[in-house]
Amino acid sequence: MTLSSDCLADELPWTPSGDNLVVKGDNLEFLRTLPDASFRLIYIDPPFNTGKVQTRQTMKTTRSATGNRVGFKGQTYQTVKGVAFGYNDAFGDYWEFLEPRLEQAWRLLTGDGTLYLHLDYREVHYAKVLLDALFGRESFLNEIIWAYDYGARSTKKWPAKHDNILVYVKDPSRYYFNSTEVDREPYMAPGLVTPEKAALGKLPTDVWWHTIVSPMGKEKTGYPTQKPEGILRRIIHASSEPGDWVLDFFAGSGTTGAVAQNLNRRFVMVDQNQEAIDIITKRLGNNLLGFPVSLIEFPGISKG
Ligand SMILES: C[S@@+](CC[C@H](N)C(=O)[O-])C[C@H]1O[C@@H](n2cnc3c(N)ncnc32)[C@H](O)[C@@H]1O
């Protein structure tokens, strides 16, 4: 990994002909510098609690012929403040934080590109409503349930042991999806299918059973919210081709970049936390495959 100098304020920090990029800084400011329609795949796993105190302004969106805002897919919708997320300040602040970043994600996807938004049961239903408004309801492709089995089990309610990954495409008539590259699963009753079929396995559905990153395993980086490479491998195989640009602007330990690099995709990753950047640098440094990687701070030093 090449550690390049800070980005100069009057240069574009990234172009499609440049190196893979790791950016230390706030993602929103950085995303605004990227050209439209540059990434075939965007995966993001935002933190639930940003720790930011934002101006209190809750919102919900409803379709309206006379709405004050034009949706990306052409329909108009009205922004009505103060209702849907009004019951919890932290929650409203969270959506104030996430919404402009999701708008950037839409802008940055190629016409055949796909967004994977990784959340849990607390936020996913609100995110579905918001993304339906931003992308258009017909652009919703899937809700993937990542099921795991780890930790204590509540005896007071059904123990929550899954994450939710919402999948939206920019254009439902021409998005890229390649199931042939995706890893397959063993049949539950292999005796009921031909030996050839049993050997090949079956395509995964929208429910993915996958262990969390093992506390003792070699994948573990020590970053608390690290996601398993197996989950990213499936996503990257299905929704991008070798050479494509993949974006993760809540990069954490750099799982997306590490897998993208192994699968010969190019990547841009952003995180504002120095600990994350240190882990990413170490993780990618151990991986000798793929294209060169640069590291910048954003915003950088201004010239003159
Ligand atoms: C849940 S973690 C991502 C974990 C990652 N998927 C992995 O496998 O390691 C979310 C990350 O978003 C970063 N983050 C939060 N707000 C940010 C912002 N405004 N700009 C850039 N990074 C941000 C945090 O520092 C944290 O590392």
The ligand as a Gaussian input file, in Angstrom:
#p B3LYP/6-31G(d) Opt

LIG

0 1
 C      -20.280000      -0.539000      11.478000
 S      -18.706000       0.107000      11.063000
 C      -18.312000      -0.670000       9.530000
 C      -17.694000      -2.036000       9.716000
 C      -17.233000      -2.657000       8.416000
 N      -18.338000      -3.106000       7.590000
 C      -16.309000      -3.832000       8.658000
 O      -16.520000      -4.942000       8.138000
 O      -15.347000      -3.643000       9.408000
 C      -19.092000       1.763000      10.624000
 C      -17.898000       2.649000      10.372000
 O      -18.355000       3.900000       9.887000
 C      -17.408000       4.900000      10.310000
 N      -18.070000       6.200000      10.207000
 C      -19.102000       6.668000      10.943000
 N      -19.457000       7.902000      10.542000
 C      -18.639000       8.227000       9.509000
 C      -18.527000       9.366000       8.660000
 N      -19.333000      10.426000       8.797000
 N      -17.561000       9.374000       7.716000
 C      -16.726000       8.296000       7.556000
 N      -16.803000       7.183000       8.345000
 C      -17.747000       7.139000       9.296000
 C      -17.036000       4.479000      11.715000
 O      -15.762000       5.009000      12.082000
 C      -17.033000       2.953000      11.597000
 O      -15.728000       2.468000      11.358000

